[in-house]
Amino acid sequence: MNIEYIRDTALSLPHVTERCPYGPDYLAFEIGGKQFCLVDLNSKWDFYNIKVDPV
């Protein structure tokens, strides 16, 4: 999955903001100050962490 797809999808949700609280290599998406997605922007790791409701 590429970063632009993740970013576009996250920002399409209502009230989402993005920032880099852990430095320039990590992008966090938040709603109301609570993170729901963390993405590693380094090309070294293909990493993202997404919080969702349990099914």
PyMOL Python script that loads the backbone (N, CA, C, O; Angstrom):
from pymol import cmd

cmd.read_pdbstr("""\
ATOM      1  N   MET A   1       0.853  -1.167   0.000  1.00  0.00           N
ATOM      2  CA  MET A   1       0.000   0.000   0.000  1.00  0.00           C
ATOM      3  C   MET A   1       0.901   1.233   0.000  1.00  0.00           C
ATOM      4  O   MET A   1       1.880   1.277   0.745  1.00  0.00           O
ATOM      5  N   ASN A   2       0.589   2.231  -0.819  1.00  0.00           N
ATOM      6  CA  ASN A   2       1.463   3.396  -0.836  1.00  0.00           C
ATOM      7  C   ASN A   2       0.941   4.500   0.078  1.00  0.00           C
ATOM      8  O   ASN A   2      -0.241   4.540   0.419  1.00  0.00           O
ATOM      9  N   ILE A   3       1.837   5.384   0.460  1.00  0.00           N
ATOM     10  CA  ILE A   3       1.523   6.415   1.442  1.00  0.00           C
ATOM     11  C   ILE A   3       0.445   7.364   0.944  1.00  0.00           C
ATOM     12  O   ILE A   3      -0.371   7.827   1.741  1.00  0.00           O
ATOM     13  N   GLU A   4       0.415   7.664  -0.342  1.00  0.00           N
ATOM     14  CA  GLU A   4      -0.599   8.583  -0.863  1.00  0.00           C
ATOM     15  C   GLU A   4      -2.003   7.991  -0.738  1.00  0.00           C
ATOM     16  O   GLU A   4      -2.956   8.714  -0.447  1.00  0.00           O
ATOM     17  N   TYR A   5      -2.134   6.696  -0.954  1.00  0.00           N
ATOM     18  CA  TYR A   5      -3.440   6.043  -0.797  1.00  0.00           C
ATOM     19  C   TYR A   5      -3.890   6.093   0.670  1.00  0.00           C
ATOM     20  O   TYR A   5      -5.046   6.404   0.960  1.00  0.00           O
ATOM     21  N   ILE A   6      -2.974   5.786   1.581  1.00  0.00           N
ATOM     22  CA  ILE A   6      -3.293   5.828   3.009  1.00  0.00           C
ATOM     23  C   ILE A   6      -3.665   7.246   3.423  1.00  0.00           C
ATOM     24  O   ILE A   6      -4.647   7.449   4.138  1.00  0.00           O
ATOM     25  N   ARG A   7      -2.886   8.226   2.976  1.00  0.00           N
ATOM     26  CA  ARG A   7      -3.139   9.624   3.332  1.00  0.00           C
ATOM     27  C   ARG A   7      -4.481  10.094   2.784  1.00  0.00           C
ATOM     28  O   ARG A   7      -5.268  10.696   3.516  1.00  0.00           O
ATOM     29  N   ASP A   8      -4.752   9.832   1.515  1.00  0.00           N
ATOM     30  CA  ASP A   8      -6.032  10.235   0.909  1.00  0.00           C
ATOM     31  C   ASP A   8      -7.218   9.599   1.625  1.00  0.00           C
ATOM     32  O   ASP A   8      -8.234  10.252   1.861  1.00  0.00           O
ATOM     33  N   THR A   9      -7.082   8.322   1.967  1.00  0.00           N
ATOM     34  CA  THR A   9      -8.163   7.616   2.652  1.00  0.00           C
ATOM     35  C   THR A   9      -8.385   8.192   4.051  1.00  0.00           C
ATOM     36  O   THR A   9      -9.522   8.440   4.452  1.00  0.00           O
ATOM     37  N   ALA A  10      -7.300   8.403   4.787  1.00  0.00           N
ATOM     38  CA  ALA A  10      -7.423   8.938   6.148  1.00  0.00           C
ATOM     39  C   ALA A  10      -8.021  10.344   6.128  1.00  0.00           C
ATOM     40  O   ALA A  10      -8.908  10.652   6.925  1.00  0.00           O
ATOM     41  N   LEU A  11      -7.544  11.189   5.228  1.00  0.00           N
ATOM     42  CA  LEU A  11      -8.028  12.570   5.181  1.00  0.00           C
ATOM     43  C   LEU A  11      -9.443  12.690   4.623  1.00  0.00           C
ATOM     44  O   LEU A  11     -10.060  13.749   4.736  1.00  0.00           O
ATOM     45  N   SER A  12      -9.961  11.629   4.028  1.00  0.00           N
ATOM     46  CA  SER A  12     -11.341  11.661   3.541  1.00  0.00           C
ATOM     47  C   SER A  12     -12.348  11.487   4.685  1.00  0.00           C
ATOM     48  O   SER A  12     -13.536  11.763   4.519  1.00  0.00           O
ATOM     49  N   LEU A  13     -11.867  11.029   5.840  1.00  0.00           N
ATOM     50  CA  LEU A  13     -12.735  10.868   7.006  1.00  0.00           C
ATOM     51  C   LEU A  13     -12.988  12.229   7.655  1.00  0.00           C
ATOM     52  O   LEU A  13     -12.130  13.109   7.597  1.00  0.00           O
ATOM     53  N   PRO A  14     -14.158  12.409   8.273  1.00  0.00           N
ATOM     54  CA  PRO A  14     -14.457  13.699   8.892  1.00  0.00           C
ATOM     55  C   PRO A  14     -13.562  14.001  10.101  1.00  0.00           C
ATOM     56  O   PRO A  14     -13.270  13.120  10.909  1.00  0.00           O
ATOM     57  N   HIS A  15     -13.138  15.253  10.204  1.00  0.00           N
ATOM     58  CA  HIS A  15     -12.404  15.797  11.358  1.00  0.00           C
ATOM     59  C   HIS A  15     -10.990  15.243  11.520  1.00  0.00           C
ATOM     60  O   HIS A  15     -10.427  15.334  12.611  1.00  0.00           O
ATOM     61  N   VAL A  16     -10.404  14.677  10.478  1.00  0.00           N
ATOM     62  CA  VAL A  16      -9.057  14.112  10.569  1.00  0.00           C
ATOM     63  C   VAL A  16      -8.014  15.215  10.392  1.00  0.00           C
ATOM     64  O   VAL A  16      -8.133  16.074   9.518  1.00  0.00           O
ATOM     65  N   THR A  17      -6.994  15.166  11.241  1.00  0.00           N
ATOM     66  CA  THR A  17      -5.832  16.032  11.090  1.00  0.00           C
ATOM     67  C   THR A  17      -4.602  15.149  10.984  1.00  0.00           C
ATOM     68  O   THR A  17      -4.610  13.993  11.408  1.00  0.00           O
ATOM     69  N   GLU A  18      -3.545  15.709  10.412  1.00  0.00           N
ATOM     70  CA  GLU A  18      -2.286  14.966  10.307  1.00  0.00           C
ATOM     71  C   GLU A  18      -1.180  15.808  10.915  1.00  0.00           C
ATOM     72  O   GLU A  18      -1.184  17.035  10.821  1.00  0.00           O
ATOM     73  N   ARG A  19      -0.237  15.127  11.537  1.00  0.00           N
ATOM     74  CA  ARG A  19       0.932  15.805  12.089  1.00  0.00           C
ATOM     75  C   ARG A  19       2.052  14.790  12.289  1.00  0.00           C
ATOM     76  O   ARG A  19       1.847  13.585  12.146  1.00  0.00           O
ATOM     77  N   CYS A  20       3.227  15.291  12.621  1.00  0.00           N
ATOM     78  CA  CYS A  20       4.410  14.443  12.813  1.00  0.00           C
ATOM     79  C   CYS A  20       4.921  14.597  14.243  1.00  0.00           C
ATOM     80  O   CYS A  20       5.949  15.240  14.455  1.00  0.00           O
ATOM     81  N   PRO A  21       4.226  14.021  15.235  1.00  0.00           N
ATOM     82  CA  PRO A  21       4.615  14.208  16.634  1.00  0.00           C
ATOM     83  C   PRO A  21       5.878  13.443  17.038  1.00  0.00           C
ATOM     84  O   PRO A  21       6.469  13.735  18.077  1.00  0.00           O
ATOM     85  N   TYR A  22       6.292  12.478  16.235  1.00  0.00           N
ATOM     86  CA  TYR A  22       7.451  11.646  16.573  1.00  0.00           C
ATOM     87  C   TYR A  22       8.644  11.940  15.674  1.00  0.00           C
ATOM     88  O   TYR A  22       9.571  11.136  15.583  1.00  0.00           O
ATOM     89  N   GLY A  23       8.621  13.080  15.019  1.00  0.00           N
ATOM     90  CA  GLY A  23       9.702  13.463  14.120  1.00  0.00           C
ATOM     91  C   GLY A  23       9.255  13.394  12.671  1.00  0.00           C
ATOM     92  O   GLY A  23       8.149  12.937  12.381  1.00  0.00           O
ATOM     93  N   PRO A  24      10.101  13.840  11.766  1.00  0.00           N
ATOM     94  CA  PRO A  24       9.718  13.954  10.364  1.00  0.00           C
ATOM     95  C   PRO A  24       9.530  12.618   9.629  1.00  0.00           C
ATOM     96  O   PRO A  24       9.015  12.592   8.512  1.00  0.00           O
ATOM     97  N   ASP A  25       9.940  11.530  10.248  1.00  0.00           N
ATOM     98  CA  ASP A  25       9.841  10.224   9.588  1.00  0.00           C
ATOM     99  C   ASP A  25       8.557   9.459   9.894  1.00  0.00           C
ATOM    100  O   ASP A  25       8.339   8.373   9.357  1.00  0.00           O
ATOM    101  N   TYR A  26       7.709  10.019  10.752  1.00  0.00           N
ATOM    102  CA  TYR A  26       6.473   9.341  11.135  1.00  0.00           C
ATOM    103  C   TYR A  26       5.298  10.297  11.012  1.00  0.00           C
ATOM    104  O   TYR A  26       5.334  11.410  11.538  1.00  0.00           O
ATOM    105  N   LEU A  27       4.265   9.863  10.322  1.00  0.00           N
ATOM    106  CA  LEU A  27       3.079  10.674  10.110  1.00  0.00           C
ATOM    107  C   LEU A  27       1.924  10.062  10.888  1.00  0.00           C
ATOM    108  O   LEU A  27       1.633   8.873  10.756  1.00  0.00           O
ATOM    109  N   ALA A  28       1.268  10.887  11.703  1.00  0.00           N
ATOM    110  CA  ALA A  28       0.142  10.419  12.508  1.00  0.00           C
ATOM    111  C   ALA A  28      -1.136  11.100  12.034  1.00  0.00           C
ATOM    112  O   ALA A  28      -1.146  12.299  11.756  1.00  0.00           O
ATOM    113  N   PHE A  29      -2.210  10.324  11.946  1.00  0.00           N
ATOM    114  CA  PHE A  29      -3.531  10.853  11.635  1.00  0.00           C
ATOM    115  C   PHE A  29      -4.359  10.770  12.901  1.00  0.00           C
ATOM    116  O   PHE A  29      -4.347   9.757  13.601  1.00  0.00           O
ATOM    117  N   GLU A  30      -5.084  11.849  13.191  1.00  0.00           N
ATOM    118  CA  GLU A  30      -5.819  11.944  14.454  1.00  0.00           C
ATOM    119  C   GLU A  30      -7.228  12.467  14.228  1.00  0.00           C
ATOM    120  O   GLU A  30      -7.508  13.170  13.257  1.00  0.00           O
ATOM    121  N   ILE A  31      -8.096  12.105  15.148  1.00  0.00           N
ATOM    122  CA  ILE A  31      -9.435  12.690  15.241  1.00  0.00           C
ATOM    123  C   ILE A  31      -9.597  13.112  16.694  1.00  0.00           C
ATOM    124  O   ILE A  31      -9.504  12.287  17.604  1.00  0.00           O
ATOM    125  N   GLY A  32      -9.839  14.396  16.904  1.00  0.00           N
ATOM    126  CA  GLY A  32     -10.012  14.899  18.266  1.00  0.00           C
ATOM    127  C   GLY A  32      -8.780  14.715  19.129  1.00  0.00           C
ATOM    128  O   GLY A  32      -8.902  14.530  20.340  1.00  0.00           O
ATOM    129  N   GLY A  33      -7.591  14.762  18.532  1.00  0.00           N
ATOM    130  CA  GLY A  33      -6.354  14.612  19.295  1.00  0.00           C
ATOM    131  C   GLY A  33      -5.982  13.174  19.610  1.00  0.00           C
ATOM    132  O   GLY A  33      -4.986  12.932  20.292  1.00  0.00           O
ATOM    133  N   LYS A  34      -6.769  12.207  19.123  1.00  0.00           N
ATOM    134  CA  LYS A  34      -6.470  10.789  19.363  1.00  0.00           C
ATOM    135  C   LYS A  34      -6.014  10.141  18.059  1.00  0.00           C
ATOM    136  O   LYS A  34      -6.701  10.211  17.039  1.00  0.00           O
ATOM    137  N   GLN A  35      -4.855   9.517  18.111  1.00  0.00           N
ATOM    138  CA  GLN A  35      -4.288   8.900  16.921  1.00  0.00           C
ATOM    139  C   GLN A  35      -5.031   7.621  16.553  1.00  0.00           C
ATOM    140  O   GLN A  35      -5.372   6.811  17.415  1.00  0.00           O
ATOM    141  N   PHE A  36      -5.274   7.458  15.252  1.00  0.00           N
ATOM    142  CA  PHE A  36      -5.845   6.204  14.794  1.00  0.00           C
ATOM    143  C   PHE A  36      -4.994   5.559  13.706  1.00  0.00           C
ATOM    144  O   PHE A  36      -5.239   4.415  13.326  1.00  0.00           O
ATOM    145  N   CYS A  37      -3.998   6.280  13.204  1.00  0.00           N
ATOM    146  CA  CYS A  37      -3.129   5.701  12.177  1.00  0.00           C
ATOM    147  C   CYS A  37      -1.744   6.327  12.292  1.00  0.00           C
ATOM    148  O   CYS A  37      -1.610   7.549  12.360  1.00  0.00           O
ATOM    149  N   LEU A  38      -0.721   5.487  12.313  1.00  0.00           N
ATOM    150  CA  LEU A  38       0.662   5.931  12.378  1.00  0.00           C
ATOM    151  C   LEU A  38       1.414   5.283  11.224  1.00  0.00           C
ATOM    152  O   LEU A  38       1.374   4.065  11.049  1.00  0.00           O
ATOM    153  N   VAL A  39       2.098   6.105  10.442  1.00  0.00           N
ATOM    154  CA  VAL A  39       2.781   5.621   9.246  1.00  0.00           C
ATOM    155  C   VAL A  39       4.257   5.976   9.319  1.00  0.00           C
ATOM    156  O   VAL A  39       4.614   7.114   9.623  1.00  0.00           O
ATOM    157  N   ASP A  40       5.119   4.997   9.039  1.00  0.00           N
ATOM    158  CA  ASP A  40       6.560   5.216   8.946  1.00  0.00           C
ATOM    159  C   ASP A  40       6.860   5.679   7.526  1.00  0.00           C
ATOM    160  O   ASP A  40       6.582   4.952   6.573  1.00  0.00           O
ATOM    161  N   LEU A  41       7.418   6.865   7.368  1.00  0.00           N
ATOM    162  CA  LEU A  41       7.678   7.422   6.047  1.00  0.00           C
ATOM    163  C   LEU A  41       9.031   7.016   5.473  1.00  0.00           C
ATOM    164  O   LEU A  41       9.319   7.316   4.314  1.00  0.00           O
ATOM    165  N   ASN A  42       9.868   6.339   6.261  1.00  0.00           N
ATOM    166  CA  ASN A  42      11.150   5.852   5.739  1.00  0.00           C
ATOM    167  C   ASN A  42      10.901   4.782   4.704  1.00  0.00           C
ATOM    168  O   ASN A  42       9.974   3.982   4.834  1.00  0.00           O
ATOM    169  N   SER A  43      11.717   4.769   3.690  1.00  0.00           N
ATOM    170  CA  SER A  43      11.586   3.698   2.691  1.00  0.00           C
ATOM    171  C   SER A  43      12.170   2.386   3.213  1.00  0.00           C
ATOM    172  O   SER A  43      11.978   1.329   2.613  1.00  0.00           O
ATOM    173  N   LYS A  44      12.884   2.465   4.337  1.00  0.00           N
ATOM    174  CA  LYS A  44      13.498   1.276   4.914  1.00  0.00           C
ATOM    175  C   LYS A  44      12.446   0.286   5.419  1.00  0.00           C
ATOM    176  O   LYS A  44      12.620  -0.924   5.270  1.00  0.00           O
ATOM    177  N   TRP A  45      11.366   0.778   6.008  1.00  0.00           N
ATOM    178  CA  TRP A  45      10.305  -0.070   6.554  1.00  0.00           C
ATOM    179  C   TRP A  45       8.996   0.257   5.864  1.00  0.00           C
ATOM    180  O   TRP A  45       8.690   1.429   5.641  1.00  0.00           O
ATOM    181  N   ASP A  46       8.240  -0.732   5.533  1.00  0.00           N
ATOM    182  CA  ASP A  46       6.892  -0.530   5.011  1.00  0.00           C
ATOM    183  C   ASP A  46       5.954  -0.793   6.182  1.00  0.00           C
ATOM    184  O   ASP A  46       5.450  -1.905   6.342  1.00  0.00           O
ATOM    185  N   PHE A  47       5.718   0.236   7.002  1.00  0.00           N
ATOM    186  CA  PHE A  47       5.012   0.055   8.265  1.00  0.00           C
ATOM    187  C   PHE A  47       3.878   1.053   8.395  1.00  0.00           C
ATOM    188  O   PHE A  47       4.032   2.235   8.089  1.00  0.00           O
ATOM    189  N   TYR A  48       2.747   0.566   8.847  1.00  0.00           N
ATOM    190  CA  TYR A  48       1.666   1.448   9.277  1.00  0.00           C
ATOM    191  C   TYR A  48       0.859   0.716  10.329  1.00  0.00           C
ATOM    192  O   TYR A  48       0.755  -0.510  10.309  1.00  0.00           O
ATOM    193  N   ASN A  49       0.293   1.474  11.244  1.00  0.00           N
ATOM    194  CA  ASN A  49      -0.483   0.917  12.356  1.00  0.00           C
ATOM    195  C   ASN A  49      -1.831   1.608  12.361  1.00  0.00           C
ATOM    196  O   ASN A  49      -1.896   2.833  12.456  1.00  0.00           O
ATOM    197  N   ILE A  50      -2.906   0.848  12.262  1.00  0.00           N
ATOM    198  CA  ILE A  50      -4.241   1.416  12.188  1.00  0.00           C
ATOM    199  C   ILE A  50      -5.093   0.845  13.320  1.00  0.00           C
ATOM    200  O   ILE A  50      -5.124  -0.369  13.518  1.00  0.00           O
ATOM    201  N   LYS A  51      -5.780   1.709  14.060  1.00  0.00           N
ATOM    202  CA  LYS A  51      -6.685   1.276  15.124  1.00  0.00           C
ATOM    203  C   LYS A  51      -8.097   1.241  14.570  1.00  0.00           C
ATOM    204  O   LYS A  51      -8.543   2.190  13.926  1.00  0.00           O
ATOM    205  N   VAL A  52      -8.791   0.157  14.821  1.00  0.00           N
ATOM    206  CA  VAL A  52     -10.183   0.018  14.381  1.00  0.00           C
ATOM    207  C   VAL A  52     -10.999  -0.629  15.502  1.00  0.00           C
ATOM    208  O   VAL A  52     -10.444  -1.195  16.443  1.00  0.00           O
ATOM    209  N   ASP A  53     -12.310  -0.535  15.384  1.00  0.00           N
ATOM    210  CA  ASP A  53     -13.184  -1.208  16.334  1.00  0.00           C
ATOM    211  C   ASP A  53     -13.099  -2.717  16.139  1.00  0.00           C
ATOM    212  O   ASP A  53     -13.053  -3.184  15.001  1.00  0.00           O
ATOM    213  N   PRO A  54     -13.079  -3.487  17.218  1.00  0.00           N
ATOM    214  CA  PRO A  54     -13.079  -4.946  17.073  1.00  0.00           C
ATOM    215  C   PRO A  54     -14.394  -5.410  16.451  1.00  0.00           C
ATOM    216  O   PRO A  54     -15.442  -4.795  16.648  1.00  0.00           O
ATOM    217  N   VAL A  55     -14.317  -6.480  15.716  1.00  0.00           N
ATOM    218  CA  VAL A  55     -15.510  -7.013  15.053  1.00  0.00           C
ATOM    219  C   VAL A  55     -16.211  -7.989  15.959  1.00  0.00           C
ATOM    220  O   VAL A  55     -17.240  -8.550  15.584  1.00  0.00           O
TER     221      VAL A  55
END
""", "prot")
cmd.dss("prot")
cmd.show_as("cartoon", "prot")
cmd.util.cbc("prot")
cmd.orient("prot")
